[in-house]
Amino acid sequence: MAGEDQEKTEEPTSKKIEDARQEGNVPKSQDAAAVVTLIVAITLLLFLLGFMGERVANLYRYYQSFIGVEFDLRIIQAIMMKSIFEVLIILAPIVLSIMVAGIIGNVMQFGFIFTTKPIMPNLSKINPLKGLKNLFSLKKLIESVKIILKVSVVFTIAFIVLLQFVKELPKVELYSLAAQMVWLRDKTLILAAIVIIAFLIIAILDVFLVRFQYFQGLRMSKQEIKDEYKQMEGDPQVKGRIRRLQMEAARRRMVQDVAGADVVITNPTHYAVALRYDTTKENAPRVVAKGVDFLALRIKEMAYKHNVIVYENPPLARQLYKDCDIDQLIPRELFKAVSEVFKFVYQANKKKFPKS
């Protein structure tokens, strides 16, 4: 049974998944990110062909303007700066778009996450024995096989399509040069689209495979789930002890509050309820302490110690204990009975209640 409990048979909990995310461990398909980047790059390249052609033509005309001019260091520097500037202008939109596409391709898979743990120094990563073990691990072998299969599938598809285009070459030879260029452009676009679709299908499959392997890797044993629950909720024994300590502390505070009470009503042995009535602030007496058996005895001891009147009225004591909580005003239906008690208290202790 103990061996079965250690088997990773349970789905990972939300805490396990969140902890993995904080470590930078997320289900990431490199193929999906690469396909998104490839689609963005090719799409942008098609849209920018006119812009790029115009910049190249301007640069060519700029070079032509120096025909017959004697070159010196200043002119060479100007040509170099102009060339670098034009190349940057041409490449900047594509490079920036590819960077953004790479970020989007990853965020689409696992959402935005910021953590520095993957780049923190870890001496175990430079262990040569561990490095060799990872290099020849089953995971690396599977990844290598996946790459070979993907490249083979895409290359085979592209080769078959290309063969179909080659069959058209005898007919294309009869076209004019302009028509041949249009044919070449169209076939290039078709081939690119087919390759992209093939990579897209592979990327979608890879996403599902990566997520399956990821959640398989995060599977937990029954004991791990129990330990996690204890860690989150606290050990039941520890929680029980904390509750007992809290209750004991609350009881001690409650018994201490008896010192400020006006009267303690008892039954006389099993119940005790301490009341305080501040006529300047409240319109009814307030329960400051209550208890049964041993706690009732402690309340009465505290009352005697601080000269608080103890009044025996078993039915009223039981009713107050039943209907009232600590620090709560007594209900209206008990006003009459309690007023009789306070009338006795005021008459019995003229020094404490001179105006009553």
C-alpha positions as CSV (number, residue, x, y, z in Angstrom):
1,M,0.0,0.0,0.0
2,A,2.8,2.4,0.8
3,G,4.4,1.7,-2.6
4,E,1.1,2.5,-4.3
5,D,0.8,5.8,-2.5
6,Q,4.1,6.9,-3.9
7,E,3.1,6.4,-7.5
8,K,2.3,9.6,-9.4
9,T,-1.3,8.8,-10.2
10,E,-3.0,12.0,-9.2
11,E,-3.6,15.1,-11.3
12,P,-1.5,18.1,-10.2
13,T,-3.3,20.5,-7.8
14,S,-3.6,24.2,-8.7
15,K,-0.9,25.0,-6.1
16,K,1.5,22.6,-7.7
17,I,0.9,24.2,-11.1
18,E,1.3,27.7,-9.8
19,D,4.5,26.7,-8.0
20,A,5.8,25.3,-11.2
21,R,4.9,28.6,-13.0
22,Q,6.8,30.6,-10.4
23,E,9.8,28.4,-11.1
24,G,9.5,29.1,-14.8
25,N,8.4,25.6,-15.5
26,V,5.5,26.0,-18.1
27,P,4.2,24.0,-21.1
28,K,6.1,25.7,-23.9
29,S,6.1,24.4,-27.5
30,Q,9.0,25.8,-29.5
31,D,7.3,24.8,-32.7
32,A,4.3,27.0,-31.9
33,A,6.4,30.0,-31.2
34,A,8.5,29.4,-34.3
35,V,5.4,29.1,-36.5
36,V,3.8,32.3,-35.2
37,T,7.2,34.1,-35.8
38,L,7.4,32.6,-39.3
39,I,3.9,33.6,-40.3
40,V,4.4,37.1,-39.1
41,A,7.8,37.4,-40.8
42,I,6.6,36.2,-44.2
43,T,3.4,38.2,-44.0
44,L,5.3,41.4,-43.2
45,L,7.9,40.6,-45.8
46,L,5.1,40.4,-48.5
47,F,3.7,43.7,-47.3
48,L,7.0,45.4,-47.2
49,L,8.3,44.2,-50.6
50,G,7.4,47.5,-52.2
51,F,8.9,49.6,-49.4
52,M,12.1,47.5,-49.4
53,G,12.4,47.6,-53.2
54,E,12.1,51.4,-53.1
55,R,14.8,51.8,-50.4
56,V,17.1,49.5,-52.4
57,A,16.5,51.5,-55.5
58,N,17.2,54.8,-53.7
59,L,20.4,53.3,-52.4
60,Y,21.4,52.1,-55.9
61,R,20.8,55.6,-57.3
62,Y,22.9,57.0,-54.4
63,Y,25.8,54.8,-55.4
64,Q,25.4,55.9,-59.1
65,S,25.7,59.5,-58.0
66,F,29.4,58.8,-57.2
67,I,30.3,57.6,-60.7
68,G,33.3,59.7,-61.9
69,V,33.8,61.1,-58.4
70,E,37.3,60.7,-56.9
71,F,36.9,58.8,-53.6
72,D,38.5,60.1,-50.4
73,L,38.0,59.0,-46.7
74,R,35.1,61.4,-46.2
75,I,33.2,60.1,-49.2
76,I,33.8,56.5,-48.2
77,Q,32.6,57.2,-44.6
78,A,29.4,58.9,-46.0
79,I,28.7,55.9,-48.3
80,M,29.2,53.4,-45.4
81,M,26.9,55.4,-43.1
82,K,24.3,55.7,-45.8
83,S,24.4,52.0,-46.5
84,I,24.2,51.0,-42.8
85,F,21.3,53.5,-42.3
86,E,19.3,52.1,-45.3
87,V,19.9,48.5,-44.2
88,L,18.7,49.3,-40.7
89,I,15.6,51.0,-42.1
90,I,14.8,48.0,-44.3
91,L,15.4,45.4,-41.6
92,A,14.1,47.2,-38.5
93,P,10.3,46.6,-39.1
94,I,11.0,42.9,-39.7
95,V,13.3,42.4,-36.8
96,L,11.0,44.2,-34.4
97,S,7.9,42.4,-35.6
98,I,9.7,39.0,-35.3
99,M,10.6,39.9,-31.7
100,V,7.1,40.8,-30.8
101,A,5.8,37.7,-32.6
102,G,8.1,35.5,-30.6
103,I,6.8,37.0,-27.3
104,I,3.2,36.6,-28.5
105,G,3.8,33.1,-29.6
106,N,5.0,32.2,-26.0
107,V,2.4,34.3,-24.1
108,M,-0.4,32.6,-26.1
109,Q,0.6,29.3,-24.7
110,F,1.0,29.9,-21.0
111,G,0.1,33.6,-20.4
112,F,2.4,36.3,-19.1
113,I,4.8,35.3,-16.3
114,F,7.8,37.1,-14.8
115,T,10.3,35.2,-12.8
116,T,14.1,35.3,-12.4
117,K,14.5,31.8,-11.0
118,P,15.5,30.2,-14.3
119,I,18.4,32.6,-14.7
120,M,19.6,32.3,-11.1
121,P,23.1,30.8,-10.6
122,N,22.9,27.0,-10.0
123,L,26.1,25.1,-9.4
124,S,24.4,21.8,-10.2
125,K,23.9,22.9,-13.8
126,I,27.7,22.9,-14.4
127,N,28.1,19.4,-13.1
128,P,29.7,17.5,-16.1
129,L,28.3,14.1,-15.0
130,K,24.8,15.5,-14.8
131,G,25.3,17.3,-18.1
132,L,26.3,14.1,-19.8
133,K,23.3,12.4,-18.2
134,N,21.0,15.0,-19.6
135,L,22.6,14.9,-23.0
136,F,22.0,11.2,-23.4
137,S,18.7,11.1,-21.6
138,L,15.5,9.6,-23.0
139,K,13.9,13.1,-23.1
140,K,16.7,14.3,-25.4
141,L,16.4,11.2,-27.6
142,I,12.7,11.8,-28.0
143,E,13.3,15.5,-28.8
144,S,15.8,14.5,-31.5
145,V,13.5,12.0,-33.0
146,K,10.7,14.6,-33.1
147,I,12.9,17.2,-34.9
148,I,14.0,14.6,-37.5
149,L,10.4,13.5,-38.1
150,K,9.1,17.1,-38.4
151,V,11.9,18.1,-40.8
152,S,11.4,14.9,-42.8
153,V,7.6,15.5,-43.1
154,V,7.9,19.1,-44.2
155,F,10.8,18.4,-46.6
156,T,8.8,15.5,-48.2
157,I,5.7,17.7,-48.6
158,A,7.8,20.5,-50.1
159,F,9.7,18.1,-52.4
160,I,6.4,16.6,-53.7
161,V,4.9,20.0,-54.4
162,L,8.2,21.2,-56.0
163,L,8.2,18.2,-58.3
164,Q,4.7,19.2,-59.5
165,F,6.0,22.6,-60.3
166,V,9.0,21.2,-62.2
167,K,6.6,19.3,-64.5
168,E,5.4,22.7,-65.7
169,L,8.8,24.0,-66.7
170,P,8.6,22.9,-70.4
171,K,5.5,24.9,-70.8
172,V,6.9,27.9,-68.8
173,E,9.9,28.1,-71.1
174,L,7.5,29.4,-73.8
175,Y,6.4,32.3,-71.6
176,S,7.8,35.8,-71.8
177,L,10.3,36.8,-69.2
178,A,7.7,38.8,-67.3
179,A,5.3,35.9,-67.3
180,Q,8.0,33.6,-66.1
181,M,8.7,35.9,-63.2
182,V,5.0,36.0,-62.3
183,W,4.9,32.2,-62.5
184,L,7.9,31.9,-60.3
185,R,6.4,34.4,-57.8
186,D,3.1,32.6,-57.6
187,K,4.7,29.1,-57.2
188,T,7.0,30.5,-54.5
189,L,4.0,31.8,-52.6
190,I,2.2,28.5,-53.0
191,L,5.2,26.6,-51.8
192,A,5.7,28.9,-48.8
193,A,2.0,28.6,-47.9
194,I,2.1,24.8,-48.0
195,V,5.2,24.7,-45.9
196,I,3.7,27.1,-43.3
197,I,0.4,25.1,-43.2
198,A,2.5,21.9,-42.6
199,F,4.5,23.6,-39.8
200,L,1.2,24.9,-38.3
201,I,-0.3,21.5,-38.2
202,I,2.8,20.1,-36.6
203,A,2.9,23.0,-34.1
204,I,-0.7,22.4,-33.0
205,L,0.1,18.7,-32.5
206,D,3.2,19.6,-30.6
207,V,1.3,22.0,-28.3
208,F,-1.1,19.1,-27.3
209,L,1.9,16.8,-26.8
210,V,3.9,19.3,-24.8
211,R,0.9,20.0,-22.5
212,F,0.3,16.3,-22.0
213,Q,3.9,15.6,-21.1
214,Y,3.9,18.7,-18.9
215,F,0.9,17.7,-16.8
216,Q,2.2,14.1,-16.7
217,G,5.4,15.4,-15.3
218,L,3.6,17.3,-12.6
219,R,1.5,14.3,-11.5
220,M,1.5,13.8,-7.7
221,S,1.2,10.9,-5.4
222,K,-1.6,10.6,-2.8
223,Q,1.0,11.3,0.0
224,E,2.2,14.5,-1.8
225,I,-1.4,15.8,-2.0
226,K,-1.9,15.1,1.7
227,D,1.3,16.8,2.6
228,E,0.4,19.8,0.4
229,Y,-3.0,20.0,2.1
230,K,-1.4,20.0,5.5
231,Q,1.0,22.7,4.4
232,M,-1.8,24.9,3.1
233,E,-4.4,24.2,5.7
234,G,-2.1,23.4,8.6
235,D,-1.7,20.1,10.5
236,P,-5.1,19.2,12.1
237,Q,-3.3,18.5,15.4
238,V,-1.5,21.8,15.4
239,K,-4.7,23.6,14.4
240,G,-6.6,21.9,17.2
241,R,-3.9,22.9,19.7
242,I,-4.1,26.5,18.4
243,R,-7.8,26.6,18.8
244,R,-7.6,25.2,22.3
245,L,-5.0,27.9,23.2
246,Q,-7.2,30.6,21.7
247,M,-10.2,29.3,23.6
248,E,-8.2,29.3,26.8
249,A,-7.0,32.8,26.2
250,A,-10.5,34.0,25.5
251,R,-11.8,32.3,28.7
252,R,-9.0,34.0,30.7
253,R,-10.0,37.4,29.3
254,M,-13.6,36.7,29.9
255,V,-13.0,35.7,33.5
256,Q,-10.9,38.9,34.0
257,D,-13.8,41.0,32.6
258,V,-15.9,39.8,35.6
259,A,-13.9,42.3,37.7
260,G,-15.8,45.1,35.9
261,A,-19.2,43.5,36.1
262,D,-22.1,44.8,38.2
263,V,-23.6,41.4,39.1
264,V,-23.2,37.7,38.5
265,I,-26.4,35.7,38.2
266,T,-26.1,32.0,39.1
267,N,-28.3,28.9,39.4
268,P,-26.3,28.5,41.9
269,T,-23.8,25.8,41.0
270,H,-23.9,25.0,37.3
271,Y,-24.4,28.3,35.5
272,A,-23.0,31.8,36.0
273,V,-23.6,34.9,33.8
274,A,-21.9,38.2,34.5
275,L,-23.7,41.5,33.5
276,R,-22.5,45.1,33.3
277,Y,-24.9,48.0,32.8
278,D,-23.5,51.4,31.8
279,T,-26.6,53.6,31.8
280,T,-24.6,56.5,30.2
281,K,-23.7,54.5,27.0
282,E,-26.1,51.6,26.6
283,N,-29.9,51.1,27.0
284,A,-29.6,47.5,28.3
285,P,-27.2,45.4,30.4
286,R,-24.4,43.6,28.6
287,V,-23.1,40.1,29.1
288,V,-19.4,40.2,29.9
289,A,-18.9,36.6,30.9
290,K,-20.7,33.3,31.1
291,G,-19.9,29.7,31.8
292,V,-21.0,26.3,33.2
293,D,-19.6,24.0,35.8
294,F,-15.9,24.7,36.3
295,L,-15.9,28.0,34.3
296,A,-19.0,29.1,36.3
297,L,-17.1,28.4,39.5
298,R,-14.1,30.5,38.2
299,I,-16.5,33.4,37.4
300,K,-18.0,33.3,40.9
301,E,-14.5,33.2,42.4
302,M,-13.5,36.3,40.4
303,A,-16.7,38.0,41.5
304,Y,-16.1,37.4,45.1
305,K,-12.5,38.5,44.7
306,H,-13.6,41.9,43.3
307,N,-16.7,42.4,45.4
308,V,-19.1,41.8,42.6
309,I,-22.6,40.8,43.9
310,V,-23.5,37.2,43.2
311,Y,-27.3,36.8,42.7
312,E,-28.9,33.4,42.7
313,N,-31.8,33.0,40.2
314,P,-31.5,29.5,38.5
315,P,-34.2,30.0,35.7
316,L,-32.8,33.5,34.8
317,A,-29.2,32.2,34.8
318,R,-30.1,29.3,32.5
319,Q,-32.1,31.6,30.2
320,L,-29.3,34.2,30.0
321,Y,-26.7,31.5,29.2
322,K,-28.9,30.1,26.5
323,D,-30.1,33.3,24.8
324,C,-27.1,35.6,25.1
325,D,-23.5,35.6,23.7
326,I,-20.5,37.2,25.2
327,D,-20.4,41.0,24.8
328,Q,-24.1,41.1,23.7
329,L,-26.9,43.1,25.1
330,I,-29.6,41.1,26.8
331,P,-32.8,40.6,24.7
332,R,-35.9,42.7,25.4
333,E,-37.9,39.8,26.8
334,L,-35.5,39.5,29.7
335,F,-35.6,43.2,30.6
336,K,-38.2,42.8,33.4
337,A,-36.5,39.9,35.1
338,V,-33.0,41.5,34.9
339,S,-34.4,44.9,36.1
340,E,-35.5,43.2,39.3
341,V,-31.9,41.9,39.8
342,F,-30.4,45.3,39.2
343,K,-32.9,46.9,41.6
344,F,-31.6,44.5,44.3
345,V,-27.9,45.3,43.3
346,Y,-28.4,49.0,43.5
347,Q,-30.1,48.8,46.9
348,A,-27.4,46.3,48.2
349,N,-24.4,48.5,47.2
350,K,-25.2,52.1,47.7
351,K,-21.5,53.0,47.7
352,K,-21.0,51.7,44.2
353,F,-24.3,53.0,42.8
354,P,-25.0,56.2,44.9
355,K,-27.5,57.7,42.3
356,S,-29.4,54.5,41.6
